[in-house]
């Protein structure tokens, strides 16, 4: 019975991990979101959610191939994982999109954390190991929202996603706030 329970627990853990990046997957993030939402409410802490998307990812895949694209996704995941902690959770949402949940920081502080990761990624110089050809500058764009500034967490997720698209439309390689507040120029 213990071996079966251990095997079941292991299977549950694996079901919550993205196999490529090692980050939690969307399913795991949804569970964390519910827990962090409740914890933030109880503690009276701010809670921010952000979507991040790799800029021009299709071009990476088309130019260098899907294995190289996977390496880029892993590099972005590693960069974002560095901001993770007890109150910051990063997950792969799907494709080249990631999601972050930051508790206990104002939206300005959360923006600074995410923008720091964006800058760190942009400074990396990745090379396709198969061809020794540089990938060029790999960047990501993001949108961030204050969860409690919206009617519910679903609206906050939607607002962060819309802010991500605004960042893409504004030239990419930037993090935009949901709503009317504008992010500083990169």
N, C-alpha and C positions, 0 to 999 in steps of 0.2 A: 504494500500500500504506500509506504514512504517513497519507494522508487517511482511509482506511478505518479504520486503527487509532485515529486521533484521534477519529473519529466514534463508534467502539465505546467508547472510554474515556469520552467525553462521555455516551453513553447509559447507561453503568454508573453514573456519578456521579448523573445525574438519577434513576435507578431507586432510589437510596438517599435521596432527599430528598422530604419531604412537600411537595407542591405548594402547599398552603394556608399553612402556617406557615414554611416555609423550614428547619425543623429536620430532622435526620435522621429517617428513618422506622423502623418496627419492625425491618425487615429489616437496616438499617444498624446499629441498636442491637445486634442479636444478634451481629453480627460484632465490634463494639467490645467487647461483654461478654466474648467469648472471649479477645480480646487482652489486655484489662485484667485479667482473672482470672489469666492466665499471668504478666503483668508484676507483679501484686501478690504472687503466690506467690513469684516469684523474688526480689523486693526485700524480702519480709517485711513488706509494708505492709498496713494494713487496707483493706477494700473494702466499701462499702455500696451497697445498691440501694434505690430508693424509687419508689413509684407515687404519682402526683398526679392528682386528678380535679376538674374544675370543679364547684363546688357549684351545685345548682339550674339546671343548664344547660338542661334541657328548658323551664323557665319562661322563660328568656331567648329561646329560639327561638319558643316559643308566643306570647309577648308582643310581641316586636320583629321576628320573622322570621328566616329562616335567614341572610340576608346580614349582619344585625347579629350573629347568633350566630357567624358566621365572624370578624367583627371582634373579638369577645371571645376567641375561640380564638387569634387572632394576638396580642392583648395579653398573654394568659397566656404564650404561647410567647416573646414578647419579654422578659417578666419572668424566665422560667426560663432563657432564653439568657444572661442576664447572669451566672449562676453557672457557666456552662460555661467550661472551660479545658483545659489539658493533662491534668488528672487528674479532670475532672468533665465528664461527657457527658450531655446532655439530648436526648431524642427524643420525637416524638409516637408514642404506642403505638397509638392508634386512637381515633376519636370525640373525646370531650373528656378523654381520659386521656393523660398524659405519664409518662415514666419517666426516672429519673436514676441515674447510676452515679458514685459518688464514691470515688476511690482516694486513699490516703495520709492519710485523716482518720478519727479514731475515730468511732464511731456518734454520740457526743454532739456532736462537731464537725460532722459531716455534718448532724445534726438542726438545728443552729444555722444552717447555710448555707441549708438548705431552708426553715426557718421564717422566716428573713430575707426570702426571696423571697415567702413567703406574706404576710408583713406588708406588703411593698412593693406587692403586687398589691391587697391590701385597702385601701390608702391611695389608690389611683388612683380617679378619678371619671370614668367613661366615659359618653358621651352618644351616643344613637342619632342619627347625622348626618341621617338621612332625616326624623326627626320632632322633633328637638331634645329628645326625652324622655330623661331620665337612666336608665341601666340599673339604678341602685341599686348597692349595694356588691357587687362581684364578688370572690368568694373561692374558694379551693380547699382541699381536704383532702388529706392524704397519709399514707402508711405507709412506714416505713423499716426495713430489716433489715441486719444484719451478715452479709455473704455467708459468711464463714468460721465463723459460729456454727451453720451448717446443714450437712447431709450433702453437699449439692451446690448449685450455683447455681440449679437449678430449684426446690429447696425454699426457698431464700432469696427468690426471686421470689414464690413462693406466700405466704410469710410476710409479705412487704411488702404484697402485695395484700390479705391478711386484715387487716393493720394499717390499711390504707386504709379498709376497710369498718368497722373499729372506730372510726376517726376520724369517719366519717359518722354512725355510730350514737351517738357521744358529743356530737353537736351541730354537727358540721362546722366548717370554718374552723380546722383544727388539724392537726398532724402527730403521729401516734402511732408508738411503737416496736413492732416485732414482739416478741412474747413478753410477759413479765410487767412489764417496765419501763414506767412511765407517763411520758408527756410532761408538762411543766409546763403549768398552765392558761394559756390565752391572755390 
